């Protein structure tokens, strides 16, 4: 492989790795647990993470869940809840308070609890 091909291959590897590093992890969240209660406006169970858009007193919050396989394994699917249902999400809020965004570890919808990150659920 000539040096131009090596540089190109390195650039491509770096370009695909940086967004993944920026997206994954919990570094963008606060350390303490946060509880959010509201009405589901939209549900998405797909890559890279399942999400809910939740109306909390007129403000829409983005609630990020686990990747689809883990979210579904926890029992939460697009058919589990529907827009209009009440939800309680427990997890970690964004460090950037201008963002209405959190990463949930537990959801409660229609009397059912879904631990999408069971190893991170706060002690009772």
LUMPAPA-281927 format. One line per field, with one value per residue (C-alpha): residue number from 0; residue in three letters; x, y, z. Coordinates in pm, 1 decimal. Example, Ala and Ser with C-alpha at 12.3 -4.5 7.8 and 13.67 -1.06 7.14 Angstrom:
BEGIN
num	0	1
residuo	ALA	SER
xx	1230.0	1367.0
yy	-450.0	-106.0
zz	780.0	714.0
END
This chain:
BEGIN
num	0	1	2	3	4	5	6	7	8	9	10	11	12	13	14	15	16	17	18	19	20	21	22	23	24	25	26	27	28	29	30	31	32	33	34	35	36	37	38	39	40	41	42	43	44	45	46	47	48	49	50	51	52	53	54	55	56	57	58	59	60	61	62	63	64	65	66	67	68	69	70	71	72	73	74	75	76	77	78	79	80	81	82	83	84	85	86	87	88	89	90	91	92	93	94	95	96	97	98	99	100	101	102	103	104	105	106	107	108	109	110	111	112	113	114	115	116	117	118	119	120	121	122	123
residuo	UNK	UNK	UNK	UNK	UNK	UNK	UNK	UNK	UNK	UNK	UNK	UNK	UNK	UNK	UNK	UNK	UNK	UNK	UNK	UNK	UNK	UNK	UNK	UNK	UNK	UNK	UNK	UNK	UNK	UNK	UNK	UNK	UNK	UNK	UNK	UNK	UNK	UNK	UNK	UNK	UNK	UNK	UNK	UNK	UNK	UNK	UNK	UNK	UNK	UNK	UNK	UNK	UNK	UNK	UNK	UNK	UNK	UNK	UNK	UNK	UNK	UNK	UNK	UNK	UNK	UNK	UNK	UNK	UNK	UNK	UNK	UNK	UNK	UNK	UNK	UNK	UNK	UNK	UNK	UNK	UNK	UNK	UNK	UNK	UNK	UNK	UNK	UNK	UNK	UNK	UNK	UNK	UNK	UNK	UNK	UNK	UNK	UNK	UNK	UNK	UNK	UNK	UNK	UNK	UNK	UNK	UNK	UNK	UNK	UNK	UNK	UNK	UNK	UNK	UNK	UNK	UNK	UNK	UNK	UNK	UNK	UNK	UNK	UNK
xx	0.0	145.9	158.7	-144.9	-360.9	-235.4	-319.8	-664.1	-731.8	-623.1	-843.8	-1145.5	-1085.3	-1053.1	-1358.8	-1577.5	-1435.5	-1469.8	-1852.1	-1883.3	-1664.3	-1857.2	-2191.5	-2133.9	-2084.1	-2215.7	-1964.0	-2229.5	-2450.8	-2451.6	-2350.5	-2662.4	-2994.4	-3271.4	-3643.1	-3859.3	-4237.2	-4443.3	-4646.6	-4492.3	-4514.2	-4298.6	-4130.8	-3838.6	-3677.6	-3387.5	-3020.1	-2812.0	-3039.2	-3408.7	-3557.8	-3870.8	-3983.8	-4160.9	-4375.1	-4300.8	-4521.8	-4501.5	-4130.6	-4021.1	-3743.9	-3539.9	-3507.2	-3236.7	-3259.0	-3023.0	-2939.5	-3239.5	-3133.6	-3093.3	-3410.8	-3613.3	-3445.6	-3570.2	-3922.7	-3972.5	-4073.9	-4252.5	-4573.6	-4523.3	-4636.6	-4799.0	-4804.5	-5026.9	-4912.5	-4763.3	-4400.8	-4160.0	-3795.8	-3508.3	-3154.7	-2893.8	-2959.5	-2739.3	-2464.2	-2567.8	-2877.8	-2976.7	-3049.3	-3372.7	-3211.0	-3144.6	-3023.7	-3272.6	-3181.4	-3540.9	-3883.2	-4223.6	-4515.8	-4869.2	-4767.3	-4479.6	-4112.9	-3838.5	-3474.9	-3295.3	-2961.1	-3015.9	-2658.7	-2709.7	-3049.8	-3025.4	-3076.6	-3429.8
yy	0.0	339.2	628.4	807.5	500.2	464.2	828.1	788.5	468.8	640.6	940.9	720.4	524.2	845.9	1005.3	710.7	668.5	1029.4	1048.8	714.4	835.2	1160.0	980.7	690.4	693.9	895.4	1179.8	1428.7	1351.9	1464.9	1217.9	1226.5	1072.1	1282.4	1202.1	1332.6	1291.9	1381.3	1273.2	1073.5	1260.7	1030.1	688.9	560.6	220.9	210.6	283.7	418.1	446.4	425.8	764.0	919.7	1277.1	1370.9	1678.1	1814.8	2115.1	2235.9	2166.8	1869.3	1661.1	1403.9	1089.6	859.1	491.0	202.1	68.9	-111.1	-464.6	-373.9	-163.3	-448.1	-701.7	-485.6	-534.7	-187.5	-179.5	69.9	-117.8	-99.4	260.1	516.6	893.4	1032.5	784.6	915.8	821.6	846.6	834.6	801.6	857.3	1123.3	1473.1	1648.8	1861.3	2133.1	2283.1	2450.5	2099.4	1933.5	1590.8	1294.2	935.9	708.9	393.1	312.5	390.7	339.2	342.4	212.3	60.8	-137.1	-72.7	-118.3	-119.1	-39.8	-11.4	-253.1	-222.6	155.5	159.8	356.4	165.4	183.5
zz	0.0	-94.8	151.0	-1.5	41.4	399.7	476.5	319.3	515.8	838.1	766.4	701.4	1022.7	1223.2	1061.7	1154.6	1505.8	1626.6	1597.8	1774.1	2060.4	2084.4	2089.4	2325.6	2696.2	2982.2	2982.6	2869.8	3170.2	3530.9	3799.2	4017.5	3925.0	3780.3	3753.5	3473.8	3450.9	3148.3	2847.9	2563.8	2233.1	2017.3	2048.7	1843.2	1894.1	1651.5	1610.2	1763.7	2071.1	2139.1	2229.8	2369.0	2320.8	2642.3	2706.2	3051.9	3120.9	2761.5	2708.1	2498.1	2651.6	2460.2	2670.3	2538.9	2619.9	2551.3	2204.6	2049.5	2146.5	2515.1	2520.3	2367.9	2601.2	2891.4	2752.8	2605.8	2238.1	2014.4	2100.8	2478.8	2501.1	2276.3	2240.7	2514.0	2779.1	3100.5	3165.7	3455.3	3349.1	3594.2	3476.9	3423.4	3295.8	3040.9	3196.0	2950.8	3112.8	2785.1	2654.4	2753.9	2737.4	2963.4	2942.8	3117.5	3304.6	3408.8	3263.0	3416.1	3172.8	3230.2	3565.3	3413.6	3485.0	3225.6	3335.5	3009.9	3191.9	3483.7	3612.1	3653.4	3826.1	4151.6	4473.7	4615.7
END
